Amino acid sequence: MTSSPSQSRATLRRHGRSFHWAGRFLPEHQLHAGARLYHVCRQVDDIADNAANDAQRDRAARLLAALQQRLAARRPASSTSPLIIDVQAPGRVADAGAANAALSSDEQRLVADIQADIDALFAENSLAVHAMQDLLATMQTDLSPLHLTSEQALLRYAYGAAGTVGVMMCPLLNVRDQACALPHAIDLGMGMQMTNIARDVLEDARRGRVYLPRSWLTGDVTAEAIAEGDAHARRQAWLAARRLVAQADAYYASGWQGLAYLPWRARLAIGVALRVYRAIGKRLERLDERAYWAGRVVVPAVSKGYQSIRAMPALFAFGRRGQHDASLHTPLGHCLSPYGLGPAGDAP
């Protein structure tokens, strides 16, 4: 059974306040489709995030594997290679066949309902389905304590967690020239995920996760040390979070460039979402170390209004289409080849 419009909108309003704000600028049918996709992604994320013990994590692995198997059945075998992210402690990965057999009737219904939403959104769009599978693979890395090892691992995680959402949004927003638009859509998702990581270091550490790459940190910086307030670990994490915010700017710039491929209302809505999300990072950069750890950074309504006004130039972006910066995708290697993008992110 697919989710109702009211159910999807409620999920977006409750959990995605920045996206809910930006969605006001979309046509009704695109807002509904975007909310439905957000609802699907939220369910997948919650399956991983709400698993608090080994039994629950094993259940989450079975659910994600079963959903992957259902989606894989719709795609050519040649395009099913999994996304690989280099982590210090890999997540649980369940055997798909065993996972399906082990699900209760309620769990089978949950998987079927999520798949029904995916089918309703994407029909036979193989690129969007591949992106959803990469998202599911990424969420499986979250099912055990982890620490990303390198900047490459960080960028691959950012692609898997949110660059994939950029891919899936393209057909929902009726992009023009999808081959050229996709790299920019992926970059915008990656920039937003990098902001999420920089903002949520403490929350993630309490779940046993460190997405800031180990190669950026000196000394023994663990999730436990960050969560417990170790001064050295927190200083290193704060410095790395600031570095990540700065690095995200290039991905936001590419995302802004890609607005030219969108119809005008979608162009404005995504421009608003971009500016509001980027403002989270800019507010984070202005905090000193003590203030950073004191609470989660949010953008108040008045600032969202200001950023919405500043997004207005997006309306005039149509036609100004520059060359994508392929170096942004170099760390992703062949991850993007199913989209027709080369090893360095170049359109063939």
Buried (B, 14 or more C-beta within 10 A) or exposed (E): EBBEBEEBBBBBBEBBBBBBBBBEBBBEEBBBBBBBBBBBBBBBBBBBBEBEEEEEBBBBBBBBBBBBBBBBEBBEEEBBBBBBBBBBEBBBBBEBEEBBEBBEEEBEEBBBBBBBBBBEBBEEBEBBBBBBBBBBBBBBBBBBBBBBBBBBBBBBBBBBBBBBBBBBBBBBBEBEEBEBBBBBBBBBBBBBBBBBBBBBBBEBBBBBBBBBBBBBBEEEBBBEBBBEEBEEBBBBBBBBBBBBBEBBBBBBBBBBBBBBBBBBBBBBBBBBBBBBBBBBBBBBBEBEBEEBBEEEBEBEEEBBEBBBEBBEEBEEBBEEBEEBBBEBBBBBBEBBBBBEBEBBBBBE
